[in-house]
Amino acid sequence: MTGSGNISTGTSTPPDRGPATSIWEVARAAGVSHQTVSRVINGKPHVKAETRALVLATIEELRFTPNRAAQALAGGPVRSVTVLTADTAAYGYASALRGIEEAARTVGFTVGISVLEPDAVLGAQEVIERLSGGRAAIVIAFEAAGTRALAALPPDYPVVGVVERPAAGHASDGRPQVWIDDREAASRATRHLLGLGHRSVHYLSIPSSTQVLSQRTQGWQDALTAAGRPVPPLRSAGWTPRSGYLAARELVADREVTAILAGNDDLALGVLRAAREAGRDVPGNLSVIGFDDAPQSAYLAPALTSVRLDFEGLGRAGFGLLHNLVDPQSAPVPSTWAEPELILRESSGPAPR
């Protein structure tokens, strides 16, 4: 059986239908797996004659030209990776991207970026179509959109997640993942403030990547509970200085509040502004600690005490895992990153007498 004699297509290709751009589109139209399409394209055996004829007819109908991605799916080398991320400008995201790109460049990989809309809920096919025909992906899943995209990709797809530390009891579905222990880092920052004599520490949280409390939030709670100190109500903010400013205005007006831990340095910047407007002296009667240690933190007035996280190293480690997935015989890419470190500057000090 040859050609498309047993395929009922009805009419010729509609004039307004553009050519298919990936084997996933061909697979969806033919009702077969993308692995089957790849085997047909590359003349591999173990494909039924009827199925082969169907796939060839669909390729002709959709005017599909096999590309580098199809060859990679047939067993050829993968030399590109697409990074899925909800942000390319925020410090943690941008630094992780830089680490991925640097590691990829050392072994001749190209890097593409696809930005996820914050409220996007995508199915597997929609996520795959964002990969520009590539085969391998890294998902930066520091928030909900990235977490959903990571979960949507098929289990056998070569993908690595750069994630918030998984909560206890929450499995990763077997997907390779890298993370920084920011739960312990938040606990350490909170213990530092308690050690300076503050009765308690208030926390402004960034959004969680899941429906549970973020790991930074839990680390803050861990330290207060272990010390037998009161756990103030959690105050949720966003990612920006403005959201930190708005969330902190009521807080800094209360003179009983003497220590604030912010979920990132941008929130801490907003806290410093709100404190100034409220007539609070930092660190005289209010201590503020940020998170991430963005470059501008050392040059604020007062300079911001912050938890330094090695996002670049995390990105390099994420690519190292992916490289091992797609080319297990290759030399390993360095995959280590520095432990979180509390960088002491001017914005934190002893509790007021």
N, C-alpha and C positions, 0 to 999 in steps of 0.2 A: 504494500500500500504506500503510495507516494503522493506528494502534492497535497491538495486540500479537497480532494474529490468527495470525501465523506463528511466535510465540514459545512454545515448550513449557515452561511453568513448572511444570506438574504439579499444584501445590497453591497455595493462597493463602499469604500471608506467615505464617510461624510466629509464634504469639502471643508467644514469648519472645525474639524477635529485635528488638533495638532499632534505631532509625533510623540510617542512615548519617550520618556527621558530615563527610565530605569527599568531593570528587570522586575522590580516589584509591581510596576504598573502592568507589565505583560502578564505576570503571574496572577494578578487580581482579575484581569480581563479573561484569562483562560481558565480560571478556577483551579489552578495548581500551585504548588509551592515554588518559591524563588529558586530553591535548589534544583527542582526539575527543569526550570527554564535554563538555568546555568548549564546543566548537563546536555540539554539539547543544543544550546549555542556552541558548546565545545565538542560536540560529536561523541559524547561519552555513551557507553552502553547502559543496559539496565533501565531503559525507558520503553514502555509499551509503544508499539507502532501507532496506535490510535492517539495516544497522548502526544507523541512526537509530532504527528501531523497537526494536531490541534494547536500546539505551541508555535509551530512554524507558520501556520495560517494567521495566528494572532499577531506574531511579529510582523508579518507582511501587512496586515490590516492596520496596525498601529504605526507602521513605518519606523520601527525601532532599529537603531544601529547599536550593536553590542559595543560596550565601552570598557574602560579600564576597570570599573567596578565589577562588571560581569566577569572579566578575566580573573579578578581577585577572588570572587566567590567560587570560581572553578579550581582554586588552589594556587593561583599566582600570588606574588608578593603584594602585601598591603603597604603602601607608602604614603598614606594620608590619614588624617584623623579629623573629625569634626567635633568641636566643643559646643555643647548645648549649655547655655547659661541665661539667667534672667537679668544679668547686669554685667556690663563691661567697664563701668566707671568706678564703682565703689571699691575701696582699697583692697579688701580681701579678695574679691572677684578678680580685679585687675592684676593683683600680684600672683594669684594662682594661674591665671592665663599666661602671664609672663614666664612662670616656671615651666608650664607645659610646652610653650613655644621654644624655649631654650633647650629643653631636653629633646624635643622632636627634631630640632635643627641638627643636633649632634649626630643623628643617625639618618639624616636625609629625608625625614618626613615633612610633608607640608601640613599646615594647620588651617582649617576653616572654622568659622564661628557662626552659630545660629542663635539668635536672641529669642528667648521664650517670653511671651506676654505673661505678666504676673498672674492673671486669672485664667490662663489657658488650661483646658482639660483636653489632652490630645490622646487619641488612640494610637496603637502600635504603628499602623500604616502612616498616620500623619507625622509621627515622630521620625520614622524612617525617611519619609520624603524630605525632611529638613536636613538630611545628611548629605545633600548634593551628590547623590550617587555613590558616596563613599561607603566603606564597609565598617569601619571602626569608629567608636565614639567615646568621648569622656563627657560626663554630665557633672557640672558644678551644681550641687544640690544643697545649697545653704538655706534655701527657702522652699515653700510649698510647690511652686511651679517646677523647679528642678527635680524635686522628689517624685512628683507625678510623672514627669517625662522618663526618669530612670526606671520607674516601675512599669511603664508602658512598653518598653522595648522587650522583644522576645527573649526568653531565658537563654537561648543559645547564641545570642548576638554578642559579638566582642565589644563589651562596654565596661568602663570603670567609673565608679561614682566617687567624686570628691565631696564628702558629706560632713554634716554635723555628726559628732560622735553618737553612734546608735545607743538608744536608751536600753537599759537592762530588759531582757525578755523580748526585744524587737529584732527578729532575724533579718538578714540582708538578702534573703532568697538565693543565697549562694553566689551573689554577684561580687566580684572583687571591688573593694572599697578602701579608701584611705581617709583618715581623719586626724584631727588634733584633739587632745584631751582637754577641751576648754571647760569641761565640768570641774576638773581638778584645778585648773587655772583660776576659775571664778572663786572656788573655795579658798584658794591661797590668797587671793586679793582681799577677800572678806576677812580672813583670819588676820591679815596684816593690819587692817583697820581696827579690828577688835583689840589687837595687841597694842595699838596706840591709845587705848583707853576709851574708845567710842562704845557707848552702851549697846547700840545696834547699828545696822547698815541698811539703808534703803536702796532699792534696785530699780533701774529703768531698763526694761527688757526690749531687745530687738525681736522681730517676729520669729516664731519657731518654724522649722522646716517640716514639722509634723503637727498632728493634733494634740500632742502631749506637750508638757512644758519643755522649753529648750534646755539644753545641757548646761548652759551658763546660769540659767535661772535655778536649776537644781543644785548646782555647785554652791551658789549663794545660800540657798536654803540649808544645804548640808552643813556648812560652817556655822551658821547661826544656831541650828538645832544641836549640833555637837557641843557648842559652848554654853548651851542653856540660855540663850538670849532670845528675846522676842523677835518673831519674824513679821516684819511690817507687811501690809498689803502690797502685792505686786502691782507695779505701774507699767503698763504696756505702752510702748512708743513705736516709732517706725524705724527708719534707717538714717534720717537726715538731721542736721543741726536744728532745723525748725521743729521737728517732732520732739526732739529732746527739750528744746526751750519750752514748748507748750506743756509738755508733761511735767516739767520741773517747777513751773511758776508757783503752783500751790504748795509744793513740797518745800521749797526754799523759804517760803513765807513763815514756816513753822520753825521757831528757834530751837525746838527740841530735836530737830533733825540736824545731826552734826556730821554725817558721813553718807555719801552717795556713790554707789558703783553703777556705772553706765554700761550698757550692752555693747557699745562701740565708741570710738573716739568722736565720731560726729555727734552722737547724743551728748557726750560729755561737753563738747563745745557749746551746745545749747544750754546745758546746765550752768556753765560758767557765765553765760550771758544773763540768764535768769537770776543767778546769785548776785551779780553786779547790780542789776536793777532793784533787787530786794535789799541792798545794803549789806549783804553778807560778805565777810572777809574770807577769802580762800588763800591759805589754809587756816587762818586764825581761828575762825569759829565754824568753818565748814570744810571738810575734806572731800575731794572728788577724784575718783579713779576711772579711767577709760579702759577700752579693750581694743586690741589689734596693734597699737603703737604705730599709727600712720605717721608718715614723715613730718607733717606739720605739728604734731603733738609736742615736739621738743621746743617749738618756737612760739607757743602761745604764751600769754602773760596772765597768770603764772604758767610755767611749763607744766604739761600734764603728765602725772603719773599714769602709767598704762601697762597693760599686759601685752607683751610682745609675742606675736604668733608668726611662725615661719610659713606664710602662705606660698611663697615661691618654692620652698622645699617640698611642700605638700603637692603642688602642681607637678614638679619633677617626678615625685614618687608615683603620682597617678599615671603619668605617661609611662614610667618604667613598668608598671603592672600591665598596661595595655600592650606595650611593645612585646612583653613576654608572652601575652596571649596570642598575638598574631604572628610572632616569629620566635617560637620557643628555642630554636637553635642558635639564636644570636647572642652576642655578648650582652650581659645585663646592663641596663642603664642605672646609674646610681639612684637609690630610692630611699634616702634618709632625710630627715628634717630635724631641726632643732626643737628641743622641748620648750614649752611656754616659759616666759621669764617676766617677772614683775620688774619694770623699769621705774625706779623711784626718782621723782622730780619734785617740783615745788608745790603741786596742788594738793598734796596730802601731808598731814601732820598730826600731832597729838590732839586729843579731844580737848575742847576748851574747859577751863576750870569752872 
